[in-house]
Each structure stands twice: as C-alpha cells, then as structure tokens.
Amino acid sequence: MLHHLSIAVADLQKAGASYDAALGALGYRRVFEDDTAIGYGVEDGEDKLCLKLRPGSVVPGPGFHLAFAAPSRAAVDRFHAAALAVAGADNGQPGLRPDYGPHYYAAFLIDPDGHAIEAVINGPV
C-alpha cells in the first residue's frame, strides 16, 4: 500500500547516525542522501523511509509509531542495542509481546527527534 514514508527531523546528521545503526541492524541502508534528506531501503534510489530536515518540526502525537520488519529475533536485538549506542532512548527492551500474539518479538525506541520506532518479527522461531 505505501510507496514510502517521510518523517521530519531537526538534525539530519544525528538522526542519520541513529537510523544508520538501527536500520543497518535490520538489513536496510542509505539508498540516497543530499543536504536535506536521507533515504533508507534496500535498492539505490528506492527509499521506503526518508528523513527530511525540517528545523522546528513537531513529532506526531500519541499512537503514532513506525514498525520496521526484522528478519530475525537476533536482528531485533541488534536494532535495539545499535540505536541505543548512538542516540535515542529505550521504549521497550527486546522480547516477546504475548498481548500481540504468541510469536510477536519486538523492541521499541524513541529516536533523537522523539519518534516512536519498533523492530518486529512475528513468526515462530
């Protein structure tokens, strides 16, 4: 359904470092960048998430978050650890979330701009 999603960030370099770490742990990478934007995905020029430099931007309200598909539970663990090592804040340690289903394994973070992000895999081991 979605072609791509853009989010506003106040400091492109800081946000980029955080998303490089978090998304790199999931197998995604920078697929383009310029002075005002960084795009992430798997193919050059085909971004699925774009960070847009917008000083003074406001984070969406409660209930909004981005959930990224992880290839494994170990990747969810790496996502959480890698992002915390660079910037951001813990919003839920890696682990099973039985309220969401018996195999829902996820970790939650708050990025440097205040966006709630998640890495998840929902399948048996």
LINDA-V287630 format. One record per residue. N is the residue number from 0. SS is DSSP state (@ for helix, = for strand, . for the rest). BURIAL is b if it has 24 or more other C-alpha atoms within 12 Angstrom, else e. D_LAST is the distance of its C-alpha to the last C-alpha in whole Angstrom. Layout:
# LINDA-V287630
N|SS|BURIAL|D_LAST ; N|SS|BURIAL|D_LAST
This chain:
# LINDA-V287630
0|.|e|28 ; 1|.|e|28 ; 2|.|e|29 ; 3|.|e|29 ; 4|=|e|30 ; 5|=|e|32 ; 6|=|b|32 ; 7|=|b|35 ; 8|=|b|35 ; 9|.|b|38 ; 10|.|b|38 ; 11|@|b|36 ; 12|@|b|36 ; 13|@|e|34 ; 14|@|b|32 ; 15|@|b|31 ; 16|@|b|30 ; 17|@|b|28 ; 18|@|b|26 ; 19|@|b|26 ; 20|@|b|24 ; 21|@|b|22 ; 22|@|b|21 ; 23|@|b|22 ; 24|.|b|19 ; 25|.|b|17 ; 26|.|b|19 ; 27|.|b|22 ; 28|=|b|25 ; 29|=|b|29 ; 30|=|b|30 ; 31|=|b|34 ; 32|=|b|36 ; 33|.|e|39 ; 34|.|e|41 ; 35|.|e|40 ; 36|=|b|36 ; 37|=|b|33 ; 38|=|b|31 ; 39|=|b|27 ; 40|=|b|25 ; 41|=|e|24 ; 42|=|e|28 ; 43|.|e|31 ; 44|.|e|33 ; 45|=|e|30 ; 46|=|b|29 ; 47|=|b|27 ; 48|=|b|28 ; 49|=|b|31 ; 50|=|b|32 ; 51|=|b|36 ; 52|=|b|39 ; 53|.|e|40 ; 54|.|e|42 ; 55|.|e|43 ; 56|.|e|40 ; 57|.|e|38 ; 58|.|e|35 ; 59|.|e|34 ; 60|.|e|34 ; 61|.|e|31 ; 62|.|e|29 ; 63|.|e|28 ; 64|.|e|25 ; 65|=|b|23 ; 66|=|b|20 ; 67|=|b|18 ; 68|=|b|15 ; 69|.|b|13 ; 70|.|b|11 ; 71|.|b|8 ; 72|@|b|8 ; 73|@|b|11 ; 74|@|b|13 ; 75|@|b|13 ; 76|@|b|14 ; 77|@|b|17 ; 78|@|b|18 ; 79|@|b|19 ; 80|@|b|21 ; 81|@|b|22 ; 82|@|b|24 ; 83|@|b|25 ; 84|@|e|27 ; 85|@|b|29 ; 86|.|b|30 ; 87|.|b|28 ; 88|=|b|27 ; 89|=|b|24 ; 90|=|e|24 ; 91|=|b|21 ; 92|=|b|18 ; 93|=|b|15 ; 94|=|b|13 ; 95|=|b|11 ; 96|.|e|14 ; 97|@|e|14 ; 98|@|e|18 ; 99|@|e|16 ; 100|.|e|13 ; 101|.|e|11 ; 102|.|e|8 ; 103|=|b|10 ; 104|=|b|10 ; 105|=|b|13 ; 106|=|b|16 ; 107|=|b|20 ; 108|=|b|23 ; 109|=|b|27 ; 110|.|b|28 ; 111|.|b|32 ; 112|.|b|33 ; 113|.|b|32 ; 114|.|b|29 ; 115|=|b|26 ; 116|=|b|23 ; 117|=|b|19 ; 118|=|b|16 ; 119|=|b|13 ; 120|=|b|10 ; 121|=|b|9 ; 122|.|e|6 ; 123|.|e|4 ; 124|.|e|0
